[in-house]
Amino acid sequence: MSDLPTDQKPASEVSNPFTSVPIELSVCVGKARPLIRELIALGENAVLPLDKSVDDPVELYVGDRLIARGMLEESEDEKSGQLVVRLTEIVDLQAGL
């Protein structure tokens, strides 16, 4: 939450208190469609092919609603190996809210 006085907060935050509510985003890297018998046969170290390649954009969802696309990257911060998403396309959220 912002420490700014109410009269200095962005208009959208003052007029809509829900903008401060956290939400959970899901990042989809791809989908697989194995047969049930193939899924049952999977074990440790099995490989499940996805419908995307490593260089394809990932999709960001809130629930089942697509809100953005982006590219997976490794964080440049101290936490080596942490994944981040660099947004490349954002859906017009105002139209659906």
C-alpha positions in Angstrom: 0.0 0.0 0.0 1.3 3.5 -0.8 2.4 5.8 1.9 1.3 8.9 -0.1 -1.4 11.1 1.5 -4.8 10.5 -0.2 -4.6 13.8 -2.1 -1.3 12.7 -3.7 -2.2 9.1 -4.6 -3.0 8.3 -8.3 -6.7 8.9 -9.1 -7.3 5.2 -9.9 -6.0 4.2 -6.4 -8.1 6.8 -4.6 -11.3 6.0 -6.5 -11.0 2.2 -6.4 -9.7 0.6 -3.2 -9.7 -2.8 -4.9 -6.5 -1.9 -6.8 -4.6 -2.6 -3.6 -5.9 -6.2 -3.4 -3.3 -8.9 -4.4 -4.2 -11.4 -7.1 -2.6 -14.6 -8.2 -1.2 -14.9 -11.8 -0.5 -18.2 -13.5 2.1 -18.4 -16.2 1.5 -21.0 -18.8 4.6 -22.3 -20.7 2.7 -24.7 -22.9 0.2 -27.6 -23.0 0.4 -31.3 -23.4 -2.3 -33.7 -24.6 -1.2 -37.2 -23.7 -3.5 -40.2 -23.9 -4.7 -41.4 -20.5 -2.6 -44.6 -20.9 0.5 -42.5 -21.7 -0.2 -40.3 -18.6 -0.6 -43.3 -16.4 2.7 -44.8 -17.7 4.7 -41.6 -16.8 7.3 -42.1 -14.1 10.2 -40.2 -12.6 12.4 -38.6 -15.3 9.8 -39.1 -18.0 9.7 -36.4 -20.7 6.3 -34.8 -21.5 6.5 -32.8 -24.8 4.7 -29.5 -24.8 3.2 -27.6 -27.7 5.7 -24.7 -27.4 9.4 -24.3 -27.9 11.8 -22.6 -25.4 11.7 -19.3 -27.3 7.9 -19.0 -27.6 6.1 -16.5 -25.4 4.5 -17.6 -22.2 0.9 -16.6 -21.3 -0.2 -14.9 -18.1 -3.6 -15.7 -16.7 -5.8 -14.5 -13.9 -8.1 -17.4 -13.4 -8.9 -18.5 -17.0 -8.6 -15.0 -18.4 -5.5 -14.2 -20.6 -4.1 -10.9 -19.5 -0.6 -10.7 -21.0 2.2 -12.5 -22.9 5.9 -12.4 -22.2 9.3 -14.1 -22.4 10.8 -16.1 -19.6 14.2 -14.8 -18.4 16.6 -15.4 -15.5 16.6 -12.7 -12.9 19.6 -10.3 -13.0 19.3 -9.8 -9.2 21.3 -11.7 -6.6 18.9 -14.7 -6.7 20.6 -16.7 -9.4 18.3 -19.0 -11.2 15.1 -17.2 -10.3 12.7 -17.0 -13.3 11.0 -13.7 -14.3 8.6 -12.8 -17.1 9.4 -9.8 -19.3 6.0 -8.6 -20.6 5.8 -8.2 -24.4 2.0 -7.8 -24.8 -0.7 -6.7 -22.5 -4.4 -7.3 -23.1 -6.7 -4.3 -22.7 -7.9 -5.0 -19.1 -10.2 -1.9 -18.9 -12.5 -3.5 -21.5 -13.2 -6.5 -19.4 -13.2 -5.2 -15.8 
